[in-house]
Amino acid sequence: MPAPRTPDIRARYGLRPIVNVSGTMTALGASIAVPEAIAAASALLPEWVEINDLHRKASQAIAKATGAEAGFVTACCSAGMTLAVAGAMTGADLSRVEQLPDASGMKNEVVILMGHMTGYGADVTQAIRLAGATPVPVGNVTDARDYQLAGKINERTAAAMYVVSHHTVQYGQLPLADFARICHDKGVPVIADLASESDLTGYLAAGADVAVYSAHKFLGGLTAGIVAGRKDLVRATFLQNNGVGRGMKVGKESVVATIAALEAWGRRDHAAERRKERGYLDLWKARFDGQPGVRAEIIPDPTGNPIDRLKLSVDPQAARITAWDLADRLAAGDPPVIIRDHEVEHGFFEMDPCNLHPGEEGVVVARVLAELEAARGRNEPSERSAADRKRARFERLLRWPD
Ligand SMILES: *Cc1c(COP(=O)(O)O)cnc(C)c1O
């Protein structure tokens, strides 16, 4: 059951009614929250609750969904990464919790594969440094080996960070099981950043001691993060609420919505959702592939999430528009359609079918075909490069709030 959407609150505040074919992006509002999460948050917001008891209930719900010993809800995945690192540094010692981010006298190094040193709007290594720790890179961007990881672990190593994401380098890295075995041989816990990975059990089973997820991505919860894992480490992460975690406070509404979203995830008809998304992809491929200068193909998610996307490649000479100009015209249109542009400089973008309200798949067809037709009426594609576009975006950011 989709949540009721009228009246559209965006109009009241002068916000554009965007259609999201990009994915579960913070920049676009994270996700369509599931009705169960919205209802749970609304029901608890007007009530008092003993917050650490709520956290105990959340721990049980997370343990049930992930197979972990315990769980803790944080402000977001990024906060969970920082606090899990802090927990590995302090353990359950409250004097150490209060001392951070001054790490004197504590283990303070965190090993991470260089190919995992990516960003998600902010840098992974900054989430580590925020705890008062120092990231220690292993290997080079496209090649990491067992002995290189073992060689970077020493008596100062507090934890290891392992990142699973389409943002990381997708080859030449150590598999999680090998990474964890080497860390465990030296007594070092592994924290895995799994923000967008919908497998809630496999990474813990493969050797992660702490798994950190976003609650507001595939789960459709309110904004929150989920820390699941070994009880001593999760407890130490929770205790950061008395320390650096206070500046990353999560509200009762997000904790209860995370419980509700996890329960709803267990009941969701995932096969039916896949079939619906496949229908959108088949429609888009049939309508776009073979348009002059356009090739459309359905591609799997790079990290094995059960999601396919449409890859739309644009030949600027034949289509009379570059992939990035097409993306910008779609985003400037009525309604604005926002595509997935991580690799647009290579002349393609992707379209994600997971975040649409009913009927929007047809809106997307009409908008893309209209922009392609308008482009064919032009003589030449514009000379603006993908780098120019990127630069202009950051210039706009720096002018905020104007
Ligand atoms: C989205 C994302 C994050 C950040 O998640 P938040 O819950 O928004 O803080 C961290 N790591 C990766 C790989 C991500 O994709």
The ligand as an SDF file (V2000), in Angstrom:
LIG
                    3D

 15 15  0  0  0  0  0  0  0  0999 V2000
   25.0340    6.1760    1.6280 C   0  0  0  0  0  0  0  0  0  0  0  0
   26.3390    5.6050    2.0510 C   0  0  0  0  0  0  0  0  0  0  0  0
   26.8820    5.9290    3.3010 C   0  0  0  0  0  0  0  0  0  0  0  0
   26.2630    6.9490    4.1860 C   0  0  0  0  0  0  0  0  0  0  0  0
   25.0500    6.4980    4.6670 O   0  0  0  0  0  0  0  0  0  0  0  0
   24.1710    7.4840    5.5460 P   0  0  0  0  0  0  0  0  0  0  0  0
   23.2260    6.5580    6.2300 O   0  0  0  0  0  0  0  0  0  0  0  0
   23.4880    8.3930    4.6090 O   0  0  0  0  0  0  0  0  0  0  0  0
   25.0910    8.1650    6.4880 O   0  0  0  0  0  0  0  0  0  0  0  0
   28.0300    5.3080    3.7080 C   0  0  0  0  0  0  0  0  0  0  0  0
   28.6620    4.4310    2.9150 N   0  0  0  0  0  0  0  0  0  0  0  0
   28.1950    4.1080    1.6910 C   0  0  0  0  0  0  0  0  0  0  0  0
   28.9520    3.1230    0.8760 C   0  0  0  0  0  0  0  0  0  0  0  0
   27.0170    4.6790    1.2220 C   0  0  0  0  0  0  0  0  0  0  0  0
   26.5400    4.3660    0.0180 O   0  0  0  0  0  0  0  0  0  0  0  0
  1  2  1  0
  2  3  1  0
  2 14  2  0
  3  4  1  0
  3 10  2  0
  4  5  1  0
  5  6  1  0
  6  7  2  0
  6  8  1  0
  6  9  1  0
 10 11  1  0
 11 12  2  0
 12 13  1  0
 12 14  1  0
 14 15  1  0
M  END
$$$$
